[in-house]
Amino acid sequence: MAYKFAKHATDSGLDSYLKVEGGLANLPHYTDPVGGWSLCVRFRVENVTADHTILKLDFSGGDHVRLVAAGSVAKDPVRWVSVRSGDEKGVSTTTSFTAGTWHNVIVCSGLGLNVSLDGAAFASSLKGTINGTPTSLTISSMGTYRAIAGDVAEVAIWTDTMFYLTQLASDVATLAKGISPRTVRPAHLVHYWDLMRGLQDQIGGCTLTAFNSPTVSEHPRVIP
């Protein structure tokens, strides 16, 4: 199973989502010796007309990053957005998402913002870095940043920016084919929620909590 989320018809505060607060691994800034971090997630949306928040990471000091399937933007890209000290920056994928299709997206927060959809070349911006300690992870959303109307599965976080490096492009292609994130660079994998057998983090121990009744749905195909 995956998890399916919905926007409430009249009250954005009742959008469905999953969330964990505290216990997340420290995600290094690109100036640190480790060199940033990467995230991979699979998603499927019901339409290409609305904006769908796939996930959001909040950091100490009030900063955050969020991943959005942006149906309100021309050509329907997925956007990787950072808000630092109130300043919002973002970068859009070079390819489009479609309704009713499982997509794989990889983001890197290292030297700027970097995002790839379904194994395509990374779109990059030198603006929009984020720093600080992660305080919470929300899959889907509510309130100002509306929920995804659709499904999310296979959320993974690594403590390096390996996917952005040209010599590791094979890892991007591997994940785009549906290979389990658990088998890719496991020494750097710090969190993995497959959302197949519950809300447990199989690596970091950060169990998600469900809010406003997200439901289970058919899981995308995963290759062990």
N, C-alpha and C positions, 0 to 999 in steps of 0.2 A: 504494500500500500504506500501511497504518497499522502500528502495532506492538501486538502482543497479549502480555499478561502473565499470569502465573499464580502462585498461592500454592502453595508446596511442601507436600506432604501431611504431612510430619513435622518439617521444619526451616525455621523462618521466615527463617533466614539464607540460605536457598537460593531465596527468592522472586526472581522475575525483575524487572529494572529497567534503566533507562538513567541515566547520570550524567555530568556534566561538573564538574570542579573547577578554579577559577581562571578569570580572563579575563572574568568577567561584568561588565556595566556597573554602575556605582554607581547604586543605586536610592534616590532622595532621600526624606528624611523629610518629613512634611507641613508642617513649619515652615520648610523650605527654600523659596527663591523659586520653584523649579520646581513644588513642591506635590505630591509623592507619585508613585505609579506604578500601572499597571494591567496585568492579565494576562488572556489569553483562552485557552481550551483546549477541544477537543472530546473526548468520551469516550463509551464504551459498556460497560456492565457485564453480567455473566452472571446476576446475581441481586440481589435487594433485601433479602436477609437478613443479609449480612455488611457490614463496613466496608471500603471500597476506597480506598486512598490514590492519588489521581490524580497528584499531584506534591508536592514538598517543596523549599523554598528554605532553605538554611542561611546564617546570618549570623555575622560575627565576634563573638566573645564567647559563642558557644554558643546564641544565640537562633535560632528558625526560624519559618517559616509553612508551613502545609500545607493542601491542598485534599482533602477527603474526601467521597466518596459514602457517606453514613452510613446503611446499612441497619439498624443496631441502634437507630436513633433513630426515634421515632414519626413517621409521615407521610413517611419516607424523603427527608429533605432532603439537599442538598449543603452541607457546612460548610466555612467559611473560618476557620482557627484560627491563632492566634499564640501562641508561647511566648517570653516575655521575662523574663529573670532567674528562670526556673523557674515563672513565673505564666502559666497557660494561660487564654486568652480565645477566644471564638468567636462566630460568627453563622451562622444557618441560612437557606437559601433559603425563600421563601414558597411555592414549588411543589416537587413531588416528582420524583425521577428514576425511570425504569422500566427493567426488564431488556430487553436486546436492542434498545435504541433509542439512536441517536446523539444526544447532548445537547451544547449549547453553554453554557459557563459563563464569566462575566466577574467578576473580582474587582478591587477597588481598595484599595490601602493608602495612605490619606491621613489624613483626620481620622477615625481609628478604622478599623473593618473594614466592607467593603461587598461584597455578593455578589448576582449575578443569574443565574438559570437560564433559558435559552431565551428571553431577551428580556423576562422578567417584571420587575416593579418591584424595585429593589434592597432587600434587607434590610440594615440597618445597625446598628452598635453603636459608640458612642464609645470603648469600651474595646478594648484589644488592638492598639495601634499597635506598629510595629517600627522599629528604627533600627540602623544599622551597615552594613558592607560585605558584600555577598553573597559567600560563599565557594564554594558549590556548588549545583547544581540537580539534583534527582533526579526522573525521571519514573517513576511507580509507586514502590515502596519495598521494604523488607525489614526483618526484625527486629521491633522493637517496633511500628512502624507498618506493617502488612502491605500487600503489593502489591495493586493492583487486579486482580481476576479479570475481565479484559476488555481493551479496546482504547483507545489514546490517539492523537490526531493534532492537527495544527494548533495548536502551542503558540507564543504570541506575548507579548512584554513591551514595554510602552511606558513612557517616563519622564514620565508625568503621570497625573492622575486624571480624564482627560477623560470617561470613560464615566459617572462619577457625577454629572456636571453635567447638569441638566435640559435645557439647550439643545443638548446633544449626544446626546440619547436616540436620534436617528436612527442614530447609529453602532452603538449596542447592537442595534437592530433589524436593521441591515445584517449584522452578524456572526451574529446568530441565524438569518438566512436561508441562511447558508453562504458568504457572500462571503469571499474570501481576506483574512486579516488584513494581508497585504502592501499592500493598496490603501487601508487605513483609516489616516488620519493618519500617513503615512509619515515625516514629519519627526521624529516622536517615537518611532518604532519602533526598538528597540535590539537585540532578539533575535527570531528567527523560525525555528522548527523545524517544517517542514510534515510531516516523517516520511513523506514520500511517495517520495522518491528517495534514501533513506539517512538518516544521522544528522547531517548538516551544518546548522549555523546559517547561514541565508542572509543575515543582516544583520550579526551580531556576530562571526562566525568561531569560535564555541565548539562544537566537534564533540562530540557525546555518545558515550559508550562503553557497549556492551551487557554486562550481567552476568547470569549464570544463564539464558542462552538464551531471551530473548524472541523471538517469532516474528513474521513479517510477516502482515498480514491485509488484508482489503479496505478501502480508504480511503473515508471518507465523501465524498459529492459536494461539490465546491468550485467556486464560481463565480468566475472570474478577475476 
